[in-house]
Amino acid sequence: MPTHRTDALRWVALIVLLAGGFLPPLDFFIVNIALSSIHDNLGASPAELQLVISGYASGYGVFLITGGRLGDLYGRKRCFLAGMAGFSLASLVCGIAATPTHLVIARIVQGSAAAVLLPQVLGSIRALFPNERELARAMSAYGIMMGMAAATGQFCGGALIQWNPFDLGWRAVFLLTLPVCAATLFLGWKVVPETGGGSAVRLDLGGAALVSLTLAATVVPLSEGREQGWPAWVFVCLACVPLLTAAFFRYESRLARLGGMPLVDMALLRIPSFRRGVLVAALFFFTTSFYLLFGFYLQEGRGMTPLQAGLAIVPYGGGLFVGPLISAPMVRLRPKLLAIGMAVQVTFYTVVGLLVARDIGGAALTGSVFLAGLGQGIAFPRLFATVLGDVPPAQGGVAAGITNSAMQIGAAVSVAAIGGLFFMVLGNGSGERAYAHAFAIAQWTATAGLFVAMLIAIPPRRQIAARLR
C-alpha cells in the first residue's frame, strides 16, 4: 500500500480527490431547483419528481458502507475512478433521459456510483494525512469543498434554468458537469496514489447484502413514505430494521470468530470517538430539512423564482465556505470546534425561525442565514476529524462509509419527520403567513435535534488534554 508521497504531490492529490467529492453534493443541490422544469418538460408527476431526489438519496445511502469497504480491500484509487466513471455515465443518461422513468433509474444508478466514489475521498485523505495536524488541514479543505457545493449548487441550478444554454433547459444541470467529470477522471488516474487494497481477502458478500438491506429498509421508507401517504409497506420495512441490524451484527461476529474478514470490523465500534462521531453525524444532518423547507417557503410562500430562491440561500453556502477557513488556524480550540460550530448553528437556526415567524427579512435574515451556515462550516470538518482521527488507516474507507450512511439516515429522517411536521402545521393554509408559521415550527424542531448533537459532541476533558499534547 504505497502511501508515501512528497508533500506537494499529496496536496495535489487532495485537490483532485476534492474535485471528485464536490460533484455528488453539487448534484444534490443543483437538481432541487430544476424539478419544476423537469415537471414541465417531461410531464413528470409529483411522485416521479420525488423519486428524482429520493432515488438518488436511496441509491447513495444504501451502498455507502459497501462502497467504503470496496476501497479498503481493492484499492481506493481504483474504486474512486470506477465510481467517478459510473457517476459520469449516469449523469449523461440523466441528461438525455426521454421519460421520467428513465430519469429516475439513471438517478438511482448515479446515487449508487456516488456511494462508491465518496468514501474513497475520505478514506484516501485519512491514509495520505496520518498526522493529526495535517489531517485537520485536509478536513478543513474538505469542509470548504462542501461549502462550495452548497453555495454554488442552488444558485447554479436556478441560473442554468433561467439562462438555458444551448436550449438544454433542465438537462444542462446534468450535461454541463461532464467536462469536470472527464478532467477529474484523467487527473485522478495520473496523480492520486493507490491506498488500500493489496489484500487477498474477498468482500464479505453476506455482510454487504445484510447491511444494504438494513439501510434500504431505513432510507427508502423514510424517503418515500410521506409522498405516498405512509402506506403499510413503509411501517413493515421500518419494523424489520431492528431484526436486520441484529442479524447483521450476529453474522459479522460469527464471521470474525471463524477467521474471516467482516465488512465492518467490530473493533471500530469500540473506539469512543468513532461511536460518538457517528451518533453526532446522524443528528447533525437533521439540518437537511432546512434546505428544502426554506426554499419551499421562499418559492411557495413568498412567490420567488427559482433563481431568486437560489440567491437567497447562497449566504448559507457562503458561511459553509468561510467557516473552515477561519477555524483552521484555531489550533488550541480544535478539540472544541465541533461543539462550538454547532452552538453557533443552533443559535442562528433559532434566530432564522424567529425572523421568518415575525416577518422580518432583509439584512437581518440574510445575516442570520450566513451565520447559521458559518456554524455548520466550523463544525463540519471537525466532525469527520473526530470520526476518523482514531480510526486505523486500513479501516478508513469503511469508517467513512458508516459515517456517511449515518448522515443519510439522519437526512432521511429529517426530511420525512420535519417535512411531515411542516405540511401538518401548514394544513390547508396558503399565503406567506401560513408558510412562515409552518417553517418556523419545523425549523425549531430540527434545531432541537441539532442541540442534542451539540451536547453529545462536547469532548471529555481528558480527550481535550490528550489532543493538545
N, C-alpha and C positions, 0 to 999 in steps of 0.2 A: 504494500500500500504506500507508494511514494507520495509523501505529502510535503517534503522539503522543497522550498522554492525561495528564491531571493525575495526580499521584502517587496520590491517594486512589482514583481510578477504576481505575487499573491494578491496585491491590491488591484491589479489589472483584472485578475480572475474574478475578484469580488465584484467589480463593476459589471462584468458580463453576466455573472450569476444574478445580480440585482436587476439587470435588464430583462432576464427571463422571468424572475419573480414579479416584476412590475406588471406583466401582461394579464395574469388571472384576476387580480383585484381591479385593474383598469377595466377589464371586460365586464365585471360585475356592475361597476358604477355606470359605465357608458351605455349599457343596454337598457337600464332603467328608464332613461329619458326617451329611448327610441320606441317604447311599447305602443304609444299612440299611433305612430307612423306605421308600425307593423300591423296594427289593427286595421288601418285604413287601406293599406296596400294589399295585404294577403287575406283580408277578411277574417282574421283570427278572432275567435270568441274570447270572452273574458277568462274562461277556464284554460284555453290554449295559451293566452298571454301569461297567465300564472305559471304554466308549465315551462315557458321560455326561461323564467327566472328560477323556479324551484327545481326544474330538471337539471340545470347546471349545478345548483347547490347540492342536489341529491347525489349526482354522479361524483362530485368533488368530495363530499363528506363521507360517502360510503367506502371509498378506496384509499383514503389518506394513509391509514396505518400500514396497509399492504404496500402502498407506493413507497413509503419511507423504508420499509424493510427490504424491498427490492434493491434500493440503492445501497443499503448496508451490505447485502450479500453479493450483488453482481456488479457493483461499481456505480458511484453516484454520478460521475460524468456520463457514463453510458445511459443511465436512466434519465438524467437531465436532458440529454439530446433526444432520447426516444419520446419523452413527454413533450418536449418542445416541438418535435416533428408532428406528433399526434394533435397537439393543440393548433398548430398551423393549418393542418389539413382540415380539421373540424371547423376552423374559422372560415376557410374557403367555402366549405359546404354550406355553412350558415349564410354566407354572403350571396350564394346562388340558389338558395332554397326556393322552390316553386310553390310549396304549400306549407301551412302551419305544422303539419305532421312532420315533414322533412326537417323543418327548422328545430322542432322540439327534439327529435332524435339526434340531430347534429349537436345540439346544446348538451345533451346528456353525455355524448362522446367527448365533447370539449371539456366538460367538468371532470370526467374520468382521466383525461390526459393531464389536466391541471393537477390532479391528485398524485400523479407520478412525478410531475415537474417540480412542484413547490417544496416538498420535503427535502429534495436534493439540494436546494438553495441553502436551507438552514443546516442540514447535515454537513454540507461541504464547508460552510462558514465555521461550524464547530471544529471540524478537522483541520482547517487551514490556520485557525487562530486559537491555539490551545491556551495561550496566556490570558489571564483574567482581564488585564487592561486592554490588550488587543481585541479580545472578544467583545468587550464593551464598546469599543470604537466601531467595530464591524456591525454590531447590532444597532448602533445609532444610525449607521448608514442604511441598514435595513428599514428602520423606522422612518427615515427621510424618504426612502423609496415608496413606502406605503402611503405616506402623506402626499407625495406627488401623484400617486394613483388616484387617491380620493379627490385631490384638488382639481386634477385635470379631467377625470372621468366624467363627472356630472356636467361640467362646462362643455367639454368636447362633444358629448352626446348631443346636447342642445344645439351647439354651434354647427355640427356637421349636418344635423337635420335641417336647420334653417339655411345653411349655405348650399347644401345639396350638390356637392361636387360631382361632375360628370353625370348629373341627373341620376345618381345612385340611390338617393333617399336614405332609408334606414340601413340599406346594405353597406353604406360607407363605413358604419361603425365596426363592421367585421373585416371588410376587404382592405381598408387603409392601414390596418395593423400588420398586414402580411409582409411588407418590406422590413419592418422591425423584427418580425419572427425570423425571416431569412438571414438577416445580419447577425442576430443572436445565435442562430444555429451554426453559422460559419465560424464566428469568433469563439463560441463555446468549444467547438471541435479543436480550434487552434490553441487556445490559451488556458482553458480550465483544466487543472490537473485531475487525475483519477484518484479518488479516495474511496475507501470501502472496497468490497469485492475481494478477490484473491482467496476465497474460501470454497471448499468442495461441498459445503453444506447446501442442501436444496431448500427452496422456500417451503415453509410449513403450510402446505395447502389446506389442511384441515383447519388450522388456526385462522388462516386468511378467509376461508369460507365462513367460519363462525363469526369472526369479528365483522365481516362485511354484512352478514345477515343481521347482526345486532345493531349496527349503525343504520342499515336500511330501515329496520323496524322502528328506529328512533327518528331519523331525519325525514323520511318520506311522509309518514303520517302527519308530523308537525308542519311540514311544508305544504301539504295538500289539504289537510283537514278542514281548515276554515273555508277555503274556496268551495269545497264540495259539501258544505253543510254538516260536517262532522258525522259521516256515515259510520255504521257499525264496524267496518273493517279497520278504521283508524284505532278504535279502542282495543280491538283484538290484537293488532300489531303491538301497541304500546304495552298491553298486558304480557306479551311474550318477551319483552325486553329483559326483565329480571331473570327469566328462565334461560334465555340465550346467553346472558352475561355469565351466569353461574356455569353453564355448560362450557363456555369459552375458557374460563379460568381453570376449571377441572381438567379440561383437555390439555391445556398448556402445562399445568403442573405434572400431569401424568407423562407427557412427552419429555419434560425435563428429567424426571426420575428415571426414565428409560434411556437417558443419554442422548436424546435428540436435541435439536436446536429450535426452541419455540419461537413463534412470531414475536411475542413480547416477553422479554426476559423479566421474570418476576422480581429480580434484583432491582430493576428500575423503580418499582413501587415501594422499595424500602429506602429510597433516597428522599429525605424530608423536603428538600427544596423542590424536587420534581413533583411530589404529591401535592404540595401546597400550590405550586405554579399551575398545575393542570386544573385544579379547582378554581383558582382565580381566573384562568383563561376562559373557562366556561361562563362564569359570571361577568367577566369583562366584556364579552361580546353580546351582552344584553343591550349594548349601545346600538346594535344593528338596526333596531326598530326606529331609531332617530332619523336615519337617512330616508327611510321610506315614508314615515308619517309626517316629517317636516316638509318633504316635497309634496305630499298629498295635501297638506294644509295650505301650502302656498298656491298650488295649481287649482285645487277644487274649492278651497275656502276663499282665497283672495283673487282668483282668476288670473294668475300669472301664466305666461307662456312657458314652455319647457326651457327655453334659453334663459328667461328671467329667473326661473326656479333654480336652474343650474348655477347661475351667477350668485344667487342668494346663499347657496351652500358652499361656495368657493372659500369664504373665510374659514370655515371649519377645516377644510383641507389645508389651507394656509397655516393654521395652527398646528395641524399634524406634521407639516413640513418643518416649521420653526422649532417645535418642541425638542426634537433630538439635537438640533444644532446648539441650542442654548444650554441643554442639560449635559452634553458630552464632556465639557471641561469640569463639571462639578464632581471631582473625584471623591472628596470627603463625604459627599451626600449620596454617593452612588447606591449603597445598600438600601437607602430610604426612598429613592426616587420613584419606585413603583407606587408606593403608598402616597407620596406627595403628589404625583401626577394625577392619581385617581381622586385625591381630595380636591384638587383644582377642578377636575372634570365634574365631580358631584356638585360642587358649589355652583358652577355656571350652567350645568344642566337644569338645576333647580331654578336659577335666575331666568333661563330661556323660557321655561314653562310659565313662570310668573309674568314675564313681559308679554308673552302671547296671550295669556288669560286676561291681562289688563289692557290689551290693545295698544301696547307701546312698541313701536317699530323703530326704524331709522338706525342711527348710530348706536343706540343702546343695545338693540337686538343684534346688530352686526358684530359689535364688540364682544358680546356675550357668547355668540356662536364661535367666534375666533378663539376666545379663551377656553371654551369647552374643548375645542379641537387641540389647543395648546396643551391642556392637561393630558389628553389621550396621547399626544405626541411625546410628552415627557415619560409617560408610563410604558408605552408600547415596547420600546427596545429593552427596557429593564424586565419586562415580562418574559421575553424569550431568554434573556441572560439569566434570569432566575431559574427558569425551567431547565436550560441546557448547561448551566455553569458547572454542576457537579456530575453531569452525565458522561460516562466514558465515550471518547470519540467514536469507538466502534459501534455504539448504540445511538449515535446522533440522529440518524435518519428516522428510525422508528420512534424515537422520543419526539422529534419534530412532527411526525405524523400523528402521534397521540395528542400532542398539544393542539394541532390544527383541527383534529377531529372534535376535541373538546370545545373549541371555538365555534365550529359549525353547529354542534348541538346547542350551544348557548344562543347562537344566532337564530336557529330554527325555533327554539322555544320562545325567544324574544319576539320574533315576527308573528308566530302563531298566538301566543298569550297576550302580548302587549297590543298587537294589531287587533286581536279579537276584542280586547277591552276598549280600544279606540272606537270600533264600529258599534259596540254595545252602548257606549255612552252617547255616540252620535245619534243612534236610532234613526228616526225619520227626519232628523233636523237638517236644515240647509242654511247656507249663508255663512259669512265669515265668523260670526259669534259662536255658532254651533260647532264649527270645526275647531275653533280656538279652544273652546271648553274641552272637547274630546281630546285634543292634542295635549293640553296641559295635564289632564288626569293621567293619560298614558305615559307622558314624559316623566312625571313624578314617580310613577310606579316603577318604570325602568331604572330610574335613579336610585330607588331603594335597593334594587339588586346590586347595583354598582357600589353602593355604600357598604353592603355586606362584603363584597370582594375587597374593598379597601381595607376593612378591618382584618381580613384574613391575610392580606399582603404585608401588614406591618411585621417586619422581621424580628425574631428574638434578639435580645441584646447580645447574647454570646455569638450569634451569627454576624452581627454588625462588627464586633471586635475582631472576629476571625477574618472578615473580608478586608478590614483596614490594615491588618498586619502585613 
